[in-house]
Amino acid sequence: MSTHDLKSLYREYVEAVWHRRNVAAADDYFTDDVVDHAAPPQQGPGLAGLKATFAMFLEAFPDFHITIEDLIAEGDKLVARVSFTGTHRGAYHGIPATNRAIASGGTHIVRYVGKKVAEHWAHSDDLRTRQQLGLLPAPGQ
């Protein structure tokens, strides 16, 4: 598959799952046995675990929006640098809704097998997100 195809698939995934809030669409973009190296501790294995995390996130941040800042592809891997926004309106990893807005970002690396993601790695600015939710003091407080 070309690097252009990988980038198109990633854009489609963001639109279908996150912007249309269609967790079931993840079936089209991930293998059943996908390995999520960045999974939160409570996430189950494979696609079912990933979809449960997606659903929890979309319930917690119903207006969640991802902006793709950069996409870099080589071979069977793609790197996405993203920014995101949302409002905390539901439970998030056991944290009750704060009704606070977040604006943060992260980097995702995915490995494709055919047209589906088989592995995922990520680094997100969780510290900044927790500060914006009021869970941790901001610098200088």
C-alpha positions, 0 to 999 in steps of 0.5 A: 500500500502506498504512503498516500493510501495509509494517510487516507485510511488514517484520515477516514478513521478519524472522521468515521470513528471520532467525528461521526462518533461511530465506535462500530466503524473501528471494525473497518480500521483495526484488526480483531487482534490489534495490539495497543501498546498505549492502552490504559490499564483497564482496557481489554485486549484486541479490538473489543477493548479498544472499542470500549475505550473509544466509547468511554472517551466519546461519552466523557467528551461528546464534542471531542474533535481531532485535528490532524497536524502532520501525517508521515508514512513509510513502509507499513507505519504511519505517524500522526501528530494530532491536536484535540479539543473537547468538553468533559461532560461524562465519567473519564477513567472514573473521574466525574464530569467537570464540564471543563474544556480541554485542548491538548495533543499527542503523537500516534504511530500505527502499523498496518497489515493490509488496510487495518491497524495491527499495532498502535503506540501513542504519547499524549499530553496527559499532564496538560489534560489533567491540569485543564480538568482541574485534577492537578495544579497548573505550573506556578500554582 
